[in-house]
Structure formats: C-alpha cells, structure tokens
Amino acid sequence: MLIIGIAGGTGCGKTTVVNQILNELPEGEVGVISQDSYYKDTSHLTYDERVKINFDHPRSIDFKLLTAHLKALKKDEPVHQPVYSFVKHNRTGDTILTHPRKVMIVEGILILTNPELRTMFDIKIFVHADSDERLIRRLKRDIAERGRDLDEVLMRYQNTLKPMHDQFIEPMKEYADMIIPNNKYNTVAIDIVRTIINEKL
C-alpha cells in the first residue's frame, strides 16, 4: 500500500489536488481518509463549550486513532472512519466503512505536524496558496456549507486560524517532498505524482 499525505492551509485547494490524483488513477485503486473525520470526540462538552475549541491546533485531532486506522489498513483490514459534523462541532456517531486500497490518500491541514503519522507517508505533498485567496475560499465555504456567519468566520480567522497556520502549518513545508503552488490546475505536479505512484505500484 502506498500512502500519500496531502497538507496545506485551510482553503488552499487540497481537495482539488486529491480529485486530480483520483482522476489520474484507475477507479477502485485509491481510498481517501480525511483528517477532518478525526477531530476528537467532544460529546462530554456542551455546544457552547465545543464552539470555543481551537480546531486549528494539533491537539484537536485524534492522531492516535488516525495512525491506528492507517496501520490496520496497511495490514489489509477495513476500518470505520468516524463521521464529523461541522455544524455540531462533534462526531455524529456514524462511521464510514473504509476498505484498504493500493493507494491511500490522507488529507488535512495538520497531518504533517504529527511525527508518527509523517513517517507513514510514502509521499508528502504540501499545497500552497496565497493567504487572501485561502481566506476568501474559507469564507465562502463556511457560510455556504457550515452555517457560519461572516463575523464568526473572520473572528476565527484572526484569533485562531491565522496564528495556528503560521505556527503549525506553514513550517510543515520543510517535511514535504513536493510543494504544489496555488491550486491552479497544475498538470506537471500531478503528472509527477502519477509517475511516482505508478512506479511504486
């Protein structure tokens, strides 16, 4: 099994890169695990307490479960990926049965911050985008898909998102094997990734 880690700041275009890789490879050979599914369970907190959590800090991610799931997949065992609700700021209690694939893509803003997880990636990709561009995308997404209002998104951006990006995400570039700039359709980068995958498979 080949494991690819795709990191980068919020709204940088990770999903686009994931989809480009998926489109380049035979159907059924690639599985995707999202870091967002592995936010820690916060059922013991009230909704008002959950809202105050800094979700852009590595502490908010259940890396223990994520690495355990990856190890199980490597042993050819299926796992139950948690389902997370951004509206409730908590896991829903549902899971998605995830089967091992020849290529597993793990994507998320903080995945390169965890040393154990980092060592499990055969290819580490960092998607870079301009901070203004990322903020605009984050605004559009959070308002349209996650039930947030403009003030809440901007406040989170200034108080947690930007400082956490500068402290934990941007420095992770040094661990990347490849930095894909700006999420314009980057044919060369995707071709290189496809070539590496085909060679390793």
URGIFEN-V593311 format. One record per backbone hydrogen bond with DSSP energy under -0.5 kcal/mol. NH is the residue of the N-H (numbers start at 1). CO is the residue of the C=O. E is the energy in kcal/mol with one decimal. If there is no record, write none. Layout:
nh=NH co=CO e=E
nh=NH co=CO e=E
This chain:
nh=2 co=102 e=-3.1
nh=3 co=1 e=-0.5
nh=4 co=2 e=-0.5
nh=4 co=104 e=-2.8
nh=5 co=123 e=-2.9
nh=6 co=4 e=-0.5
nh=6 co=106 e=-3.0
nh=7 co=5 e=-0.5
nh=7 co=125 e=-3.0
nh=12 co=9 e=-1.7
nh=17 co=13 e=-1.9
nh=18 co=14 e=-2.9
nh=19 co=15 e=-2.7
nh=20 co=16 e=-2.3
nh=21 co=17 e=-2.3
nh=22 co=18 e=-2.6
nh=23 co=19 e=-2.4
nh=24 co=20 e=-1.0
nh=24 co=21 e=-0.6
nh=25 co=21 e=-0.8
nh=25 co=22 e=-0.8
nh=29 co=26 e=-1.7
nh=31 co=103 e=-2.7
nh=33 co=105 e=-3.4
nh=35 co=107 e=-3.2
nh=37 co=34 e=-1.6
nh=38 co=35 e=-2.3
nh=39 co=36 e=-0.9
nh=40 co=60 e=-2.7
nh=45 co=42 e=-2.1
nh=50 co=46 e=-2.5
nh=51 co=47 e=-2.2
nh=52 co=48 e=-0.7
nh=52 co=49 e=-0.6
nh=53 co=50 e=-1.5
nh=55 co=53 e=-1.2
nh=57 co=54 e=-1.2
nh=60 co=57 e=-2.4
nh=61 co=58 e=-1.7
nh=62 co=38 e=-3.6
nh=63 co=61 e=-1.8
nh=66 co=62 e=-2.1
nh=67 co=63 e=-2.9
nh=68 co=64 e=-2.0
nh=69 co=65 e=-2.6
nh=70 co=66 e=-2.1
nh=71 co=67 e=-2.4
nh=72 co=68 e=-2.1
nh=73 co=69 e=-2.4
nh=74 co=70 e=-2.2
nh=75 co=71 e=-1.3
nh=76 co=73 e=-1.8
nh=77 co=72 e=-2.6
nh=79 co=98 e=-2.5
nh=81 co=79 e=-0.8
nh=81 co=96 e=-2.9
nh=83 co=94 e=-1.6
nh=85 co=90 e=-2.9
nh=86 co=84 e=-0.6
nh=89 co=85 e=-1.0
nh=90 co=85 e=-1.6
nh=92 co=83 e=-3.0
nh=93 co=83 e=-0.5
nh=96 co=81 e=-2.9
nh=97 co=95 e=-0.5
nh=98 co=79 e=-3.5
nh=98 co=96 e=-0.6
nh=99 co=97 e=-0.5
nh=103 co=29 e=-2.6
nh=104 co=2 e=-2.8
nh=105 co=31 e=-3.3
nh=105 co=103 e=-0.5
nh=106 co=4 e=-3.3
nh=106 co=104 e=-0.5
nh=107 co=33 e=-2.5
nh=107 co=105 e=-0.5
nh=108 co=6 e=-2.1
nh=111 co=108 e=-0.7
nh=113 co=110 e=-1.9
nh=114 co=111 e=-0.6
nh=115 co=113 e=-0.7
nh=118 co=114 e=-2.8
nh=119 co=115 e=-1.8
nh=120 co=116 e=-0.6
nh=120 co=117 e=-1.3
nh=121 co=117 e=-0.6
nh=121 co=118 e=-1.2
nh=122 co=3 e=-2.8
nh=123 co=3 e=-1.5
nh=125 co=5 e=-3.4
nh=125 co=123 e=-0.5
nh=126 co=178 e=-2.7
nh=127 co=7 e=-2.8
nh=128 co=126 e=-0.6
nh=128 co=180 e=-2.7
nh=134 co=130 e=-2.3
nh=135 co=131 e=-2.3
nh=136 co=132 e=-2.4
nh=137 co=133 e=-2.2
nh=138 co=134 e=-2.6
nh=139 co=135 e=-2.8
nh=140 co=136 e=-2.4
nh=141 co=137 e=-2.6
nh=142 co=138 e=-3.0
nh=143 co=139 e=-2.1
nh=144 co=140 e=-2.3
nh=145 co=141 e=-3.5
nh=146 co=141 e=-0.8
nh=146 co=142 e=-0.8
nh=148 co=142 e=-2.2
nh=153 co=149 e=-2.3
nh=154 co=150 e=-2.6
nh=155 co=151 e=-2.6
nh=156 co=152 e=-2.5
nh=157 co=153 e=-2.4
nh=158 co=154 e=-2.4
nh=159 co=155 e=-2.8
nh=160 co=156 e=-2.6
nh=161 co=156 e=-2.8
nh=162 co=157 e=-3.1
nh=164 co=160 e=-2.7
nh=165 co=161 e=-2.3
nh=166 co=162 e=-2.5
nh=167 co=163 e=-2.0
nh=168 co=164 e=-3.2
nh=169 co=164 e=-1.0
nh=169 co=165 e=-0.8
nh=170 co=165 e=-2.8
nh=172 co=169 e=-1.5
nh=173 co=170 e=-1.7
nh=174 co=171 e=-1.3
nh=175 co=172 e=-1.8
nh=176 co=173 e=-1.6
nh=177 co=124 e=-2.5
nh=178 co=124 e=-1.6
nh=180 co=126 e=-2.5
nh=180 co=178 e=-0.6
nh=181 co=179 e=-0.7
nh=182 co=128 e=-2.9
nh=184 co=181 e=-0.8
nh=186 co=184 e=-0.7
nh=187 co=185 e=-1.3
nh=190 co=186 e=-2.3
nh=191 co=187 e=-2.6
nh=192 co=188 e=-2.3
nh=193 co=189 e=-2.5
nh=194 co=190 e=-2.7
nh=195 co=191 e=-2.5
nh=196 co=192 e=-2.6
nh=197 co=193 e=-2.7
nh=198 co=194 e=-2.8
nh=199 co=195 e=-2.4
nh=200 co=196 e=-2.6
nh=201 co=197 e=-2.3
